């Protein structure tokens, strides 16, 4: 197991844009209420590590938001 298996890191995709809209609205609501940013990916550095870990397979394993997330990554073998 690694952080890329966490839906807060490697975001979920939804069947319809309507479902996605409702989920994102609820995330914004909770973020404001808690004073935290729960938008996905919550851990951009974990996405960078996952891109390194999965290398040539990253585009098949990671959500586009995780693929685009900015973050520093050290070699994957130091983490997983």
PDB file of N, CA, C and O in Angstrom:
ATOM      1  N   UNK A   1       0.849  -1.183   0.000  1.00  0.00           N
ATOM      2  CA  UNK A   1       0.000   0.000   0.000  1.00  0.00           C
ATOM      3  C   UNK A   1       0.889   1.239   0.000  1.00  0.00           C
ATOM      4  O   UNK A   1       2.006   1.228   0.517  1.00  0.00           O
ATOM      5  N   UNK A   2       0.366   2.293  -0.588  1.00  0.00           N
ATOM      6  CA  UNK A   2       1.081   3.561  -0.600  1.00  0.00           C
ATOM      7  C   UNK A   2       0.062   4.697  -0.679  1.00  0.00           C
ATOM      8  O   UNK A   2      -1.123   4.448  -0.903  1.00  0.00           O
ATOM      9  N   UNK A   3       0.515   5.952  -0.495  1.00  0.00           N
ATOM     10  CA  UNK A   3      -0.432   7.078  -0.481  1.00  0.00           C
ATOM     11  C   UNK A   3      -1.271   7.238  -1.747  1.00  0.00           C
ATOM     12  O   UNK A   3      -2.340   7.847  -1.699  1.00  0.00           O
ATOM     13  N   UNK A   4      -0.813   6.709  -2.865  1.00  0.00           N
ATOM     14  CA  UNK A   4      -1.601   6.826  -4.099  1.00  0.00           C
ATOM     15  C   UNK A   4      -2.900   6.031  -4.018  1.00  0.00           C
ATOM     16  O   UNK A   4      -3.791   6.229  -4.844  1.00  0.00           O
ATOM     17  N   UNK A   5      -3.024   5.148  -3.051  1.00  0.00           N
ATOM     18  CA  UNK A   5      -4.259   4.384  -2.864  1.00  0.00           C
ATOM     19  C   UNK A   5      -5.291   5.183  -2.082  1.00  0.00           C
ATOM     20  O   UNK A   5      -6.447   4.772  -1.984  1.00  0.00           O
ATOM     21  N   UNK A   6      -4.892   6.305  -1.532  1.00  0.00           N
ATOM     22  CA  UNK A   6      -5.780   7.157  -0.733  1.00  0.00           C
ATOM     23  C   UNK A   6      -6.536   8.098  -1.675  1.00  0.00           C
ATOM     24  O   UNK A   6      -5.918   8.835  -2.444  1.00  0.00           O
ATOM     25  N   UNK A   7      -7.860   8.075  -1.618  1.00  0.00           N
ATOM     26  CA  UNK A   7      -8.667   8.921  -2.502  1.00  0.00           C
ATOM     27  C   UNK A   7      -8.499  10.412  -2.226  1.00  0.00           C
ATOM     28  O   UNK A   7      -8.858  11.235  -3.067  1.00  0.00           O
ATOM     29  N   UNK A   8      -7.966  10.769  -1.073  1.00  0.00           N
ATOM     30  CA  UNK A   8      -7.680  12.178  -0.785  1.00  0.00           C
ATOM     31  C   UNK A   8      -6.404  12.623  -1.493  1.00  0.00           C
ATOM     32  O   UNK A   8      -6.187  13.819  -1.686  1.00  0.00           O
ATOM     33  N   UNK A   9      -5.576  11.687  -1.873  1.00  0.00           N
ATOM     34  CA  UNK A   9      -4.344  11.979  -2.614  1.00  0.00           C
ATOM     35  C   UNK A   9      -4.574  11.752  -4.102  1.00  0.00           C
ATOM     36  O   UNK A   9      -4.407  12.668  -4.907  1.00  0.00           O
ATOM     37  N   UNK A  10      -4.947  10.564  -4.456  1.00  0.00           N
ATOM     38  CA  UNK A  10      -5.236  10.207  -5.847  1.00  0.00           C
ATOM     39  C   UNK A  10      -6.755  10.292  -6.014  1.00  0.00           C
ATOM     40  O   UNK A  10      -7.476   9.325  -5.765  1.00  0.00           O
ATOM     41  N   UNK A  11      -7.213  11.442  -6.431  1.00  0.00           N
ATOM     42  CA  UNK A  11      -8.631  11.800  -6.459  1.00  0.00           C
ATOM     43  C   UNK A  11      -9.510  10.769  -7.165  1.00  0.00           C
ATOM     44  O   UNK A  11      -9.050   9.989  -7.998  1.00  0.00           O
ATOM     45  N   UNK A  12     -10.766  10.797  -6.805  1.00  0.00           N
ATOM     46  CA  UNK A  12     -11.756   9.927  -7.445  1.00  0.00           C
ATOM     47  C   UNK A  12     -12.342  10.614  -8.675  1.00  0.00           C
ATOM     48  O   UNK A  12     -12.377  11.841  -8.769  1.00  0.00           O
ATOM     49  N   UNK A  13     -12.793   9.803  -9.598  1.00  0.00           N
ATOM     50  CA  UNK A  13     -13.574  10.290 -10.732  1.00  0.00           C
ATOM     51  C   UNK A  13     -15.012   9.856 -10.492  1.00  0.00           C
ATOM     52  O   UNK A  13     -15.266   8.848  -9.833  1.00  0.00           O
ATOM     53  N   UNK A  14     -15.941  10.619 -11.029  1.00  0.00           N
ATOM     54  CA  UNK A  14     -17.351  10.336 -10.801  1.00  0.00           C
ATOM     55  C   UNK A  14     -18.064  10.070 -12.117  1.00  0.00           C
ATOM     56  O   UNK A  14     -17.663  10.568 -13.169  1.00  0.00           O
ATOM     57  N   UNK A  15     -19.101   9.297 -12.044  1.00  0.00           N
ATOM     58  CA  UNK A  15     -19.834   8.869 -13.236  1.00  0.00           C
ATOM     59  C   UNK A  15     -20.391  10.049 -14.016  1.00  0.00           C
ATOM     60  O   UNK A  15     -20.381  10.041 -15.247  1.00  0.00           O
ATOM     61  N   UNK A  16     -20.883  11.076 -13.302  1.00  0.00           N
ATOM     62  CA  UNK A  16     -21.450  12.242 -13.986  1.00  0.00           C
ATOM     63  C   UNK A  16     -20.860  13.526 -13.414  1.00  0.00           C
ATOM     64  O   UNK A  16     -20.356  13.551 -12.291  1.00  0.00           O
ATOM     65  N   UNK A  17     -20.933  14.584 -14.205  1.00  0.00           N
ATOM     66  CA  UNK A  17     -20.448  15.879 -13.728  1.00  0.00           C
ATOM     67  C   UNK A  17     -21.333  16.405 -12.598  1.00  0.00           C
ATOM     68  O   UNK A  17     -20.869  17.169 -11.752  1.00  0.00           O
ATOM     69  N   UNK A  18     -22.603  15.999 -12.580  1.00  0.00           N
ATOM     70  CA  UNK A  18     -23.505  16.414 -11.497  1.00  0.00           C
ATOM     71  C   UNK A  18     -23.033  15.846 -10.156  1.00  0.00           C
ATOM     72  O   UNK A  18     -23.011  16.558  -9.152  1.00  0.00           O
ATOM     73  N   UNK A  19     -22.661  14.581 -10.138  1.00  0.00           N
ATOM     74  CA  UNK A  19     -22.155  13.970  -8.906  1.00  0.00           C
ATOM     75  C   UNK A  19     -20.864  14.669  -8.485  1.00  0.00           C
ATOM     76  O   UNK A  19     -20.682  14.992  -7.311  1.00  0.00           O
ATOM     77  N   UNK A  20     -19.975  14.898  -9.440  1.00  0.00           N
ATOM     78  CA  UNK A  20     -18.713  15.574  -9.148  1.00  0.00           C
ATOM     79  C   UNK A  20     -18.972  16.959  -8.554  1.00  0.00           C
ATOM     80  O   UNK A  20     -18.309  17.358  -7.596  1.00  0.00           O
ATOM     81  N   UNK A  21     -19.928  17.687  -9.117  1.00  0.00           N
ATOM     82  CA  UNK A  21     -20.280  19.020  -8.618  1.00  0.00           C
ATOM     83  C   UNK A  21     -20.731  18.949  -7.154  1.00  0.00           C
ATOM     84  O   UNK A  21     -20.305  19.766  -6.339  1.00  0.00           O
ATOM     85  N   UNK A  22     -21.584  17.986  -6.817  1.00  0.00           N
ATOM     86  CA  UNK A  22     -22.078  17.843  -5.444  1.00  0.00           C
ATOM     87  C   UNK A  22     -20.948  17.483  -4.477  1.00  0.00           C
ATOM     88  O   UNK A  22     -20.882  18.016  -3.369  1.00  0.00           O
ATOM     89  N   UNK A  23     -20.073  16.591  -4.892  1.00  0.00           N
ATOM     90  CA  UNK A  23     -18.945  16.197  -4.039  1.00  0.00           C
ATOM     91  C   UNK A  23     -18.024  17.396  -3.811  1.00  0.00           C
ATOM     92  O   UNK A  23     -17.623  17.658  -2.677  1.00  0.00           O
ATOM     93  N   UNK A  24     -17.689  18.117  -4.864  1.00  0.00           N
ATOM     94  CA  UNK A  24     -16.808  19.272  -4.734  1.00  0.00           C
ATOM     95  C   UNK A  24     -17.440  20.367  -3.882  1.00  0.00           C
ATOM     96  O   UNK A  24     -16.741  21.033  -3.118  1.00  0.00           O
ATOM     97  N   UNK A  25     -18.747  20.562  -4.002  1.00  0.00           N
ATOM     98  CA  UNK A  25     -19.445  21.552  -3.173  1.00  0.00           C
ATOM     99  C   UNK A  25     -19.353  21.163  -1.699  1.00  0.00           C
ATOM    100  O   UNK A  25     -19.125  22.018  -0.843  1.00  0.00           O
ATOM    101  N   UNK A  26     -19.527  19.901  -1.408  1.00  0.00           N
ATOM    102  CA  UNK A  26     -19.442  19.422  -0.022  1.00  0.00           C
ATOM    103  C   UNK A  26     -18.015  19.567   0.517  1.00  0.00           C
ATOM    104  O   UNK A  26     -17.828  19.913   1.684  1.00  0.00           O
ATOM    105  N   UNK A  27     -17.031  19.311  -0.304  1.00  0.00           N
ATOM    106  CA  UNK A  27     -15.636  19.490   0.108  1.00  0.00           C
ATOM    107  C   UNK A  27     -15.367  20.954   0.416  1.00  0.00           C
ATOM    108  O   UNK A  27     -14.728  21.266   1.421  1.00  0.00           O
ATOM    109  N   UNK A  28     -15.847  21.859  -0.439  1.00  0.00           N
ATOM    110  CA  UNK A  28     -15.666  23.300  -0.177  1.00  0.00           C
ATOM    111  C   UNK A  28     -16.352  23.704   1.126  1.00  0.00           C
ATOM    112  O   UNK A  28     -15.802  24.470   1.917  1.00  0.00           O
ATOM    113  N   UNK A  29     -17.551  23.185   1.338  1.00  0.00           N
ATOM    114  CA  UNK A  29     -18.309  23.487   2.557  1.00  0.00           C
ATOM    115  C   UNK A  29     -17.528  23.049   3.801  1.00  0.00           C
ATOM    116  O   UNK A  29     -17.395  23.821   4.751  1.00  0.00           O
ATOM    117  N   UNK A  30     -17.015  21.822   3.798  1.00  0.00           N
ATOM    118  CA  UNK A  30     -16.258  21.311   4.950  1.00  0.00           C
ATOM    119  C   UNK A  30     -14.956  22.080   5.115  1.00  0.00           C
ATOM    120  O   UNK A  30     -14.536  22.348   6.241  1.00  0.00           O
ATOM    121  N   UNK A  31     -14.314  22.438   4.013  1.00  0.00           N
ATOM    122  CA  UNK A  31     -13.065  23.196   4.077  1.00  0.00           C
ATOM    123  C   UNK A  31     -13.283  24.534   4.770  1.00  0.00           C
ATOM    124  O   UNK A  31     -12.502  24.931   5.635  1.00  0.00           O
ATOM    125  N   UNK A  32     -14.351  25.225   4.384  1.00  0.00           N
ATOM    126  CA  UNK A  32     -14.656  26.514   5.008  1.00  0.00           C
ATOM    127  C   UNK A  32     -15.007  26.351   6.479  1.00  0.00           C
ATOM    128  O   UNK A  32     -14.551  27.131   7.316  1.00  0.00           O
ATOM    129  N   UNK A  33     -15.804  25.355   6.799  1.00  0.00           N
ATOM    130  CA  UNK A  33     -16.227  25.133   8.182  1.00  0.00           C
ATOM    131  C   UNK A  33     -15.048  24.786   9.093  1.00  0.00           C
ATOM    132  O   UNK A  33     -15.012  25.201  10.251  1.00  0.00           O
ATOM    133  N   UNK A  34     -14.083  24.026   8.567  1.00  0.00           N
ATOM    134  CA  UNK A  34     -12.958  23.572   9.386  1.00  0.00           C
ATOM    135  C   UNK A  34     -11.725  24.467   9.270  1.00  0.00           C
ATOM    136  O   UNK A  34     -10.763  24.296  10.018  1.00  0.00           O
ATOM    137  N   UNK A  35     -11.748  25.417   8.337  1.00  0.00           N
ATOM    138  CA  UNK A  35     -10.577  26.267   8.130  1.00  0.00           C
ATOM    139  C   UNK A  35      -9.401  25.488   7.558  1.00  0.00           C
ATOM    140  O   UNK A  35      -8.243  25.823   7.807  1.00  0.00           O
ATOM    141  N   UNK A  36      -9.705  24.449   6.790  1.00  0.00           N
ATOM    142  CA  UNK A  36      -8.685  23.591   6.176  1.00  0.00           C
ATOM    143  C   UNK A  36      -9.000  23.483   4.687  1.00  0.00           C
ATOM    144  O   UNK A  36     -10.137  23.701   4.270  1.00  0.00           O
ATOM    145  N   UNK A  37      -8.002  23.149   3.901  1.00  0.00           N
ATOM    146  CA  UNK A  37      -8.244  22.917   2.478  1.00  0.00           C
ATOM    147  C   UNK A  37      -8.277  21.419   2.230  1.00  0.00           C
ATOM    148  O   UNK A  37      -7.238  20.759   2.243  1.00  0.00           O
ATOM    149  N   UNK A  38      -9.469  20.881   2.006  1.00  0.00           N
ATOM    150  CA  UNK A  38      -9.642  19.460   1.761  1.00  0.00           C
ATOM    151  C   UNK A  38      -9.716  19.131   0.271  1.00  0.00           C
ATOM    152  O   UNK A  38     -10.011  17.995  -0.103  1.00  0.00           O
ATOM    153  N   UNK A  39      -9.448  20.118  -0.575  1.00  0.00           N
ATOM    154  CA  UNK A  39      -9.545  19.846  -2.006  1.00  0.00           C
ATOM    155  C   UNK A  39      -8.487  18.820  -2.421  1.00  0.00           C
ATOM    156  O   UNK A  39      -7.388  18.760  -1.869  1.00  0.00           O
ATOM    157  N   UNK A  40      -8.856  18.045  -3.385  1.00  0.00           N
ATOM    158  CA  UNK A  40      -8.012  16.946  -3.831  1.00  0.00           C
ATOM    159  C   UNK A  40      -7.036  17.431  -4.901  1.00  0.00           C
ATOM    160  O   UNK A  40      -7.433  18.150  -5.818  1.00  0.00           O
ATOM    161  N   UNK A  41      -5.791  17.056  -4.796  1.00  0.00           N
ATOM    162  CA  UNK A  41      -5.160  16.182  -3.820  1.00  0.00           C
ATOM    163  C   UNK A  41      -4.749  16.951  -2.567  1.00  0.00           C
ATOM    164  O   UNK A  41      -4.182  18.040  -2.656  1.00  0.00           O
ATOM    165  N   UNK A  42      -5.034  16.389  -1.422  1.00  0.00           N
ATOM    166  CA  UNK A  42      -4.705  17.060  -0.163  1.00  0.00           C
ATOM    167  C   UNK A  42      -3.203  17.023   0.114  1.00  0.00           C
ATOM    168  O   UNK A  42      -2.705  17.798   0.929  1.00  0.00           O
ATOM    169  N   UNK A  43      -2.498  16.149  -0.542  1.00  0.00           N
ATOM    170  CA  UNK A  43      -1.056  15.994  -0.326  1.00  0.00           C
ATOM    171  C   UNK A  43      -0.343  15.976  -1.684  1.00  0.00           C
ATOM    172  O   UNK A  43      -0.011  14.905  -2.192  1.00  0.00           O
ATOM    173  N   UNK A  44      -0.103  17.164  -2.277  1.00  0.00           N
ATOM    174  CA  UNK A  44       0.530  17.202  -3.597  1.00  0.00           C
ATOM    175  C   UNK A  44       1.889  16.498  -3.641  1.00  0.00           C
ATOM    176  O   UNK A  44       2.252  15.913  -4.662  1.00  0.00           O
ATOM    177  N   UNK A  45       2.636  16.552  -2.546  1.00  0.00           N
ATOM    178  CA  UNK A  45       3.931  15.862  -2.534  1.00  0.00           C
ATOM    179  C   UNK A  45       3.762  14.360  -2.700  1.00  0.00           C
ATOM    180  O   UNK A  45       4.603  13.708  -3.319  1.00  0.00           O
ATOM    181  N   UNK A  46       2.689  13.805  -2.158  1.00  0.00           N
ATOM    182  CA  UNK A  46       2.434  12.376  -2.322  1.00  0.00           C
ATOM    183  C   UNK A  46       2.154  12.049  -3.789  1.00  0.00           C
ATOM    184  O   UNK A  46       2.506  10.969  -4.263  1.00  0.00           O
ATOM    185  N   UNK A  47       1.525  12.976  -4.505  1.00  0.00           N
ATOM    186  CA  UNK A  47       1.296  12.765  -5.942  1.00  0.00           C
ATOM    187  C   UNK A  47       2.625  12.760  -6.690  1.00  0.00           C
ATOM    188  O   UNK A  47       2.832  11.941  -7.586  1.00  0.00           O
ATOM    189  N   UNK A  48       3.516  13.663  -6.329  1.00  0.00           N
ATOM    190  CA  UNK A  48       4.829  13.691  -6.971  1.00  0.00           C
ATOM    191  C   UNK A  48       5.568  12.380  -6.714  1.00  0.00           C
ATOM    192  O   UNK A  48       6.208  11.842  -7.618  1.00  0.00           O
ATOM    193  N   UNK A  49       5.486  11.875  -5.516  1.00  0.00           N
ATOM    194  CA  UNK A  49       6.124  10.591  -5.189  1.00  0.00           C
ATOM    195  C   UNK A  49       5.478   9.457  -5.986  1.00  0.00           C
ATOM    196  O   UNK A  49       6.170   8.560  -6.467  1.00  0.00           O
ATOM    197  N   UNK A  50       4.160   9.501  -6.124  1.00  0.00           N
ATOM    198  CA  UNK A  50       3.456   8.463  -6.876  1.00  0.00           C
ATOM    199  C   UNK A  50       3.840   8.513  -8.351  1.00  0.00           C
ATOM    200  O   UNK A  50       3.994   7.470  -8.987  1.00  0.00           O
ATOM    201  N   UNK A  51       3.996   9.715  -8.898  1.00  0.00           N
ATOM    202  CA  UNK A  51       4.430   9.821 -10.305  1.00  0.00           C
ATOM    203  C   UNK A  51       5.792   9.166 -10.481  1.00  0.00           C
ATOM    204  O   UNK A  51       6.021   8.451 -11.457  1.00  0.00           O
ATOM    205  N   UNK A  52       6.701   9.411  -9.531  1.00  0.00           N
ATOM    206  CA  UNK A  52       8.015   8.767  -9.593  1.00  0.00           C
ATOM    207  C   UNK A  52       7.892   7.262  -9.433  1.00  0.00           C
ATOM    208  O   UNK A  52       8.546   6.501 -10.147  1.00  0.00           O
ATOM    209  N   UNK A  53       7.065   6.836  -8.509  1.00  0.00           N
ATOM    210  CA  UNK A  53       6.909   5.410  -8.205  1.00  0.00           C
ATOM    211  C   UNK A  53       6.350   4.641  -9.400  1.00  0.00           C
ATOM    212  O   UNK A  53       6.845   3.568  -9.742  1.00  0.00           O
ATOM    213  N   UNK A  54       5.318   5.196 -10.028  1.00  0.00           N
ATOM    214  CA  UNK A  54       4.661   4.493 -11.129  1.00  0.00           C
ATOM    215  C   UNK A  54       5.292   4.776 -12.490  1.00  0.00           C
ATOM    216  O   UNK A  54       5.031   4.060 -13.457  1.00  0.00           O
ATOM    217  N   UNK A  55       6.106   5.799 -12.568  1.00  0.00           N
ATOM    218  CA  UNK A  55       6.875   6.151 -13.768  1.00  0.00           C
ATOM    219  C   UNK A  55       6.042   6.016 -15.050  1.00  0.00           C
ATOM    220  O   UNK A  55       5.098   6.779 -15.258  1.00  0.00           O
ATOM    221  N   UNK A  56       6.381   5.067 -15.891  1.00  0.00           N
ATOM    222  CA  UNK A  56       5.708   4.912 -17.191  1.00  0.00           C
ATOM    223  C   UNK A  56       4.233   4.540 -17.067  1.00  0.00           C
ATOM    224  O   UNK A  56       3.474   4.700 -18.023  1.00  0.00           O
ATOM    225  N   UNK A  57       3.823   4.050 -15.910  1.00  0.00           N
ATOM    226  CA  UNK A  57       2.431   3.646 -15.708  1.00  0.00           C
ATOM    227  C   UNK A  57       1.597   4.707 -14.997  1.00  0.00           C
ATOM    228  O   UNK A  57       0.406   4.503 -14.762  1.00  0.00           O
ATOM    229  N   UNK A  58       2.210   5.837 -14.655  1.00  0.00           N
ATOM    230  CA  UNK A  58       1.523   6.878 -13.874  1.00  0.00           C
ATOM    231  C   UNK A  58       0.235   7.346 -14.549  1.00  0.00           C
ATOM    232  O   UNK A  58      -0.779   7.529 -13.877  1.00  0.00           O
ATOM    233  N   UNK A  59       0.262   7.539 -15.848  1.00  0.00           N
ATOM    234  CA  UNK A  59      -0.939   8.023 -16.543  1.00  0.00           C
ATOM    235  C   UNK A  59      -2.082   7.015 -16.490  1.00  0.00           C
ATOM    236  O   UNK A  59      -3.241   7.391 -16.658  1.00  0.00           O
ATOM    237  N   UNK A  60      -1.781   5.773 -16.266  1.00  0.00           N
ATOM    238  CA  UNK A  60      -2.824   4.743 -16.173  1.00  0.00           C
ATOM    239  C   UNK A  60      -3.277   4.527 -14.743  1.00  0.00           C
ATOM    240  O   UNK A  60      -4.345   3.958 -14.517  1.00  0.00           O
ATOM    241  N   UNK A  61      -2.493   4.967 -13.776  1.00  0.00           N
ATOM    242  CA  UNK A  61      -2.784   4.696 -12.372  1.00  0.00           C
ATOM    243  C   UNK A  61      -3.279   5.908 -11.580  1.00  0.00           C
ATOM    244  O   UNK A  61      -3.963   5.757 -10.567  1.00  0.00           O
ATOM    245  N   UNK A  62      -2.931   7.110 -12.047  1.00  0.00           N
ATOM    246  CA  UNK A  62      -3.212   8.311 -11.272  1.00  0.00           C
ATOM    247  C   UNK A  62      -4.252   9.196 -11.947  1.00  0.00           C
ATOM    248  O   UNK A  62      -4.319   9.288 -13.173  1.00  0.00           O
ATOM    249  N   UNK A  63      -5.053   9.839 -11.118  1.00  0.00           N
ATOM    250  CA  UNK A  63      -6.068  10.790 -11.580  1.00  0.00           C
ATOM    251  C   UNK A  63      -5.360  11.998 -12.209  1.00  0.00           C
ATOM    252  O   UNK A  63      -4.268  12.355 -11.768  1.00  0.00           O
ATOM    253  N   UNK A  64      -5.950  12.629 -13.223  1.00  0.00           N
ATOM    254  CA  UNK A  64      -5.330  13.803 -13.848  1.00  0.00           C
ATOM    255  C   UNK A  64      -4.955  14.900 -12.844  1.00  0.00           C
ATOM    256  O   UNK A  64      -3.940  15.572 -13.029  1.00  0.00           O
ATOM    257  N   UNK A  65      -5.750  15.092 -11.790  1.00  0.00           N
ATOM    258  CA  UNK A  65      -5.409  16.108 -10.780  1.00  0.00           C
ATOM    259  C   UNK A  65      -4.133  15.734 -10.030  1.00  0.00           C
ATOM    260  O   UNK A  65      -3.347  16.608  -9.666  1.00  0.00           O
ATOM    261  N   UNK A  66      -3.930  14.464  -9.802  1.00  0.00           N
ATOM    262  CA  UNK A  66      -2.710  14.010  -9.137  1.00  0.00           C
ATOM    263  C   UNK A  66      -1.520  14.116 -10.097  1.00  0.00           C
ATOM    264  O   UNK A  66      -0.417  14.472  -9.680  1.00  0.00           O
ATOM    265  N   UNK A  67      -1.736  13.814 -11.355  1.00  0.00           N
ATOM    266  CA  UNK A  67      -0.667  13.948 -12.343  1.00  0.00           C
ATOM    267  C   UNK A  67      -0.198  15.392 -12.471  1.00  0.00           C
ATOM    268  O   UNK A  67       0.984  15.643 -12.706  1.00  0.00           O
ATOM    269  N   UNK A  68      -1.119  16.345 -12.317  1.00  0.00           N
ATOM    270  CA  UNK A  68      -0.799  17.766 -12.492  1.00  0.00           C
ATOM    271  C   UNK A  68      -0.355  18.454 -11.204  1.00  0.00           C
ATOM    272  O   UNK A  68       0.120  19.589 -11.253  1.00  0.00           O
ATOM    273  N   UNK A  69      -0.495  17.801 -10.066  1.00  0.00           N
ATOM    274  CA  UNK A  69      -0.183  18.432  -8.779  1.00  0.00           C
ATOM    275  C   UNK A  69       1.296  18.773  -8.681  1.00  0.00           C
ATOM    276  O   UNK A  69       2.160  17.990  -9.074  1.00  0.00           O
ATOM    277  N   UNK A  70       1.566  19.951  -8.152  1.00  0.00           N
ATOM    278  CA  UNK A  70       2.941  20.404  -7.945  1.00  0.00           C
ATOM    279  C   UNK A  70       3.430  19.868  -6.606  1.00  0.00           C
ATOM    280  O   UNK A  70       2.676  19.847  -5.633  1.00  0.00           O
ATOM    281  N   UNK A  71       4.654  19.445  -6.553  1.00  0.00           N
ATOM    282  CA  UNK A  71       5.213  18.976  -5.297  1.00  0.00           C
ATOM    283  C   UNK A  71       6.598  18.419  -5.502  1.00  0.00           C
ATOM    284  O   UNK A  71       6.978  18.054  -6.615  1.00  0.00           O
ATOM    285  N   UNK A  72       7.352  18.357  -4.419  1.00  0.00           N
ATOM    286  CA  UNK A  72       8.697  17.795  -4.455  1.00  0.00           C
ATOM    287  C   UNK A  72       8.611  16.300  -4.209  1.00  0.00           C
ATOM    288  O   UNK A  72       7.752  15.831  -3.461  1.00  0.00           O
ATOM    289  N   UNK A  73       9.486  15.572  -4.829  1.00  0.00           N
ATOM    290  CA  UNK A  73       9.504  14.123  -4.602  1.00  0.00           C
ATOM    291  C   UNK A  73      10.935  13.637  -4.564  1.00  0.00           C
ATOM    292  O   UNK A  73      11.752  13.966  -5.423  1.00  0.00           O
ATOM    293  N   UNK A  74      11.212  12.858  -3.563  1.00  0.00           N
ATOM    294  CA  UNK A  74      12.484  12.153  -3.507  1.00  0.00           C
ATOM    295  C   UNK A  74      12.248  10.769  -4.102  1.00  0.00           C
ATOM    296  O   UNK A  74      11.098  10.397  -4.334  1.00  0.00           O
ATOM    297  N   UNK A  75      13.292  10.004  -4.355  1.00  0.00           N
ATOM    298  CA  UNK A  75      13.067   8.667  -4.920  1.00  0.00           C
ATOM    299  C   UNK A  75      12.072   7.860  -4.116  1.00  0.00           C
ATOM    300  O   UNK A  75      12.105   7.874  -2.885  1.00  0.00           O
ATOM    301  N   UNK A  76      11.180   7.149  -4.809  1.00  0.00           N
ATOM    302  CA  UNK A  76      10.081   6.422  -4.166  1.00  0.00           C
ATOM    303  C   UNK A  76      10.550   5.401  -3.159  1.00  0.00           C
ATOM    304  O   UNK A  76       9.839   5.156  -2.184  1.00  0.00           O
ATOM    305  N   UNK A  77      11.714   4.787  -3.340  1.00  0.00           N
ATOM    306  CA  UNK A  77      12.137   3.714  -2.432  1.00  0.00           C
ATOM    307  C   UNK A  77      12.428   4.220  -1.026  1.00  0.00           C
ATOM    308  O   UNK A  77      12.579   3.420  -0.103  1.00  0.00           O
ATOM    309  N   UNK A  78      12.509   5.530  -0.849  1.00  0.00           N
ATOM    310  CA  UNK A  78      12.686   6.081   0.496  1.00  0.00           C
ATOM    311  C   UNK A  78      11.366   6.194   1.258  1.00  0.00           C
ATOM    312  O   UNK A  78      11.368   6.456   2.461  1.00  0.00           O
ATOM    313  N   UNK A  79      10.263   6.003   0.581  1.00  0.00           N
ATOM    314  CA  UNK A  79       8.952   6.198   1.198  1.00  0.00           C
ATOM    315  C   UNK A  79       8.115   4.949   1.214  1.00  0.00           C
ATOM    316  O   UNK A  79       7.393   4.714   2.183  1.00  0.00           O
ATOM    317  N   UNK A  80       8.182   4.126   0.167  1.00  0.00           N
ATOM    318  CA  UNK A  80       7.285   2.978   0.070  1.00  0.00           C
ATOM    319  C   UNK A  80       8.060   1.707   0.016  1.00  0.00           C
ATOM    320  O   UNK A  80       7.472   0.629  -0.067  1.00  0.00           O
TER     321      UNK A  80
END
